[in-house]
C-alpha cells in the first residue's frame, strides 16, 4: 500500500488539489498531522477516486 508523503508543503498541495477539483472546499482539504486517513476519506468521497490513486497523485505534487 502506498504511503501519503505530505511533509512541509501541504499548503501548496492543497491549492493544487483545490484548483484541479473545484468541488473541494478548504474544509475538505484541511489536514492535521496524524489524520491522513480522515483527509483521504473526505477526498475519496468528494472526488470519487480510489485512495491509492489519490495518494499517488498527491505524492507527485
C-alpha positions as CSV (number, residue, x, y, z in Angstrom):
1,X,0.0,0.0,0.0
2,X,1.2,3.5,-0.8
3,X,2.1,5.9,1.9
4,X,1.0,9.6,1.8
5,X,4.0,11.9,1.8
6,X,2.9,15.4,2.7
7,X,5.9,16.7,4.6
8,X,6.0,20.5,4.8
9,X,4.3,21.5,1.6
10,X,0.6,20.9,2.4
11,X,-0.5,24.4,1.5
12,X,1.0,24.1,-2.0
13,X,-0.5,20.6,-2.5
14,X,-3.9,21.9,-1.1
15,X,-4.0,24.7,-3.5
16,X,-3.2,22.4,-6.5
17,X,-6.0,20.0,-5.4
18,X,-8.4,22.9,-5.0
19,X,-7.6,24.1,-8.5
20,X,-8.0,20.6,-10.0
21,X,-11.1,19.6,-8.1
22,X,-13.1,22.8,-7.7
23,X,-15.8,20.8,-5.8
24,X,-13.5,20.5,-2.8
25,X,-13.8,23.1,-0.1
26,X,-10.9,24.3,2.1
27,X,-12.7,22.4,4.9
28,X,-12.5,19.2,2.8
29,X,-8.8,19.9,2.3
30,X,-8.0,20.6,6.0
31,X,-5.0,18.5,7.1
32,X,-3.8,17.7,10.6
33,X,-0.6,15.7,11.0
34,X,-1.6,12.1,12.0
35,X,-5.0,12.3,10.5
36,X,-4.2,11.3,6.9
37,X,-6.9,8.7,6.9
38,X,-9.6,11.3,7.6
39,X,-8.3,13.5,4.8
40,X,-8.1,10.7,2.3
41,X,-11.7,9.6,3.2
42,X,-13.0,13.1,2.5
43,X,-11.1,13.3,-0.8
44,X,-12.4,9.8,-1.8
45,X,-15.9,10.8,-1.1
46,X,-15.8,14.2,-2.9
47,X,-13.7,13.2,-6.0
48,X,-14.9,9.6,-6.4
49,X,-11.3,8.5,-6.8
50,X,-9.8,5.5,-5.0
51,X,-7.4,6.1,-2.1
52,X,-4.4,4.6,-3.9
53,X,-4.9,6.9,-6.9
54,X,-5.2,9.9,-4.6
55,X,-2.1,9.0,-2.7
56,X,-0.2,8.6,-5.9
57,X,-1.5,12.0,-7.2
58,X,-0.7,13.8,-4.0
59,X,2.8,12.3,-3.7
60,X,3.6,13.5,-7.3
61,X,2.7,17.1,-6.4
